[in-house]
Amino acid sequence: MNVYRYFLFCLTQRYGRITRRLFASLFGTHINTAALLYILSAEHDASIKPLYVLMFLYWINNYPTEDVCADYWDVDVKTWRKYVWAVIAALFLKLDTIDLDNREMDALFAAVLDATVCRVQRPPALQYIHYTILHL
């Protein structure tokens, strides 16, 4: 079955008509990115199904507890954990990582999954008197 059709089939049973906005609000990404992630993860582990990728994307987009996710997808917590961590392991081995200290890249950058980069500055030398030695 086509990955796009499978995604839409899974979701239309629950929500009726699926729009791009609804898909993005549930999973934090475009359906094309979700399909690409499924293809990449299935290349590494053939037992991964498209539904597992949707479970993974829902989790990293919304950060609910395991119990909430398992209830949302109508599976047991152990089953949910098994599926999601299988996708995480497959994507970890399949996708390149970015060294945040050296972000110069030669290729086009397509997508970032679940990352926040914030530069934190240390206080100037004159403000050290306001901090304990434990925080320096």
Salt bridges, closest charged atoms under 4 A:
GLU43 OE1 - LYS94 NZ 3.14
GLU66 OE1 - ARG81 NH2 2.78
ASP74 OD2 - ARG14 NH2 3.78
